[in-house]
Amino acid sequence: MDSYLALLNDPAAWAALIALIVMEVVLGIDNLIFISILSNKLPEHQRSRVRRIGISLALIMRLGLLSTIAFIVTLTQPIFTIPFQAPVDAQGHAAFDLAFSWRDLILIAGGLFLVWKATTEIHEKVDPVDTEGVMNTKAAVAKNMGAAIFQILLLDLVFSIDSILTAVGMTDHLPIMVIAVLVAVATMMLAADPLANFIHHNPTVIMLALGFLLMIGAVLIADGFGVHVPKGYIYAAMAFSALVEGLNMAARRAGQKRGDTLH
């Protein structure tokens, strides 16, 4: 109890908590985009339920991972290396070992999955297939619902491990990490339906969101290979793209209003 009271009176702990909450919420954007696109493929009456189940299970997963944080930290230890030679100039080469940890392998696998999923979704949008009658039976709905939840959890695992390892670098206090995760997941729960509905009712945003997923997948793969792209660059690019798309949507609405006025 005394340790908790000491944290409450420690300004550095409050600063770490605020920074960690912001980081967890920002990292949750990637997850929400994926959940929104995946759940919107289900029948309308199943979508909100799948989002709630997926995010709730993600919370349980993150809290469970926090309880094994000593083990999670060991995932950054190299498990094998690959000799690599990079050209330096015409006279020689620089040789070094490319080390891989469990974290790296998880990020690479998650990135490949995200790239595959986004590419598949883009292909379906560009070359749609008639799926009439596929979702008519309860068995088909249950199967697709279960597959959606499984895929959400699979990607949640990747993002959870990455965010927890980042959190460890920001604070040593487990209560701060737990509070940050609870606030971030609660924010995801509140934002899930509005974001999914916005994406669903704006078809052009779907392709933009899939582009985001492709970029995030590529960044995860690069991170797994030791090429660290600053997160600020990624989210700045996403924000700029979203701003441009917002301007396009505003221009389309203005054009429609002018057309309605002329008619």
CORFEN-V261661 format. One record per backbone hydrogen bond with DSSP energy under -0.5 kcal/mol. NH is the residue of the N-H (numbers start at 0). CO is the residue of the C=O. Records with the same first field share a line. If there is no record, write none. Layout:
NH: CO  CO
//
This chain:
4: 0
5: 1
6: 2
7: 3
8: 4
9: 6
10: 8
12: 9
13: 9
14: 10
15: 11
16: 12
17: 13
18: 14
19: 15
20: 16
21: 17
22: 18
23: 19
24: 20
25: 21
26: 22
27: 23
28: 24  25
29: 25  26
30: 26
31: 27
32: 28
33: 29
34: 30
35: 31
36: 32
37: 33
38: 34
39: 35
40: 37
41: 38
45: 42
46: 42  43
47: 43
49: 45
50: 46
51: 47
52: 48
53: 49
54: 50
55: 51
56: 52
57: 53
58: 54
59: 55
60: 56
61: 57
62: 58
63: 59
64: 60
65: 61
66: 62
67: 63  64
68: 65
70: 67
71: 67
72: 68
73: 69
74: 70  71
75: 72
76: 73
78: 99
79: 99
81: 97
83: 95
85: 93
87: 91
88: 91
93: 85
94: 92
95: 83
97: 81
98: 96
99: 79
101: 74  76
102: 74
104: 100
105: 101
106: 102
107: 103
108: 104
109: 105
110: 106
111: 107
112: 108
113: 109
114: 110
115: 111
116: 112
117: 113
118: 114
119: 115
120: 116
121: 117
122: 118
123: 119
124: 120
125: 121
126: 122
130: 128
133: 130
135: 132
140: 136
141: 137
142: 138
143: 139
144: 140
145: 141
146: 142
147: 143
148: 144
149: 145
150: 146
151: 147
152: 148
153: 149
154: 150
155: 151
156: 152
157: 153
158: 154
159: 155
160: 156
161: 157
162: 158
163: 159
164: 160
165: 161
166: 162
167: 163
168: 164
169: 166
170: 166
173: 171
176: 172
177: 173
178: 174
179: 175
180: 176
181: 177
182: 178
183: 179
184: 180
185: 181
186: 182
187: 183
188: 184
189: 185
190: 186
191: 187
192: 188
193: 189
194: 190
195: 191
196: 192
197: 193
198: 194
199: 195
200: 196
201: 197  198
204: 201
205: 201  202
206: 202
207: 203
208: 204
209: 205
210: 206
211: 207
212: 208
213: 209
214: 210
215: 211
216: 212
217: 213
218: 214
219: 215
220: 216
221: 217
222: 218
223: 219
224: 220
225: 222
226: 221
227: 225
228: 226
229: 227
232: 229
233: 229
234: 230
235: 231
236: 232
237: 233
238: 234
239: 235
240: 236
241: 237
242: 238
243: 239
244: 240
245: 241
246: 242
247: 243
248: 244
249: 245
250: 246
251: 247
252: 248
253: 249
254: 250
255: 251
256: 252
257: 253
258: 254
259: 255
260: 256
261: 257
262: 258
//
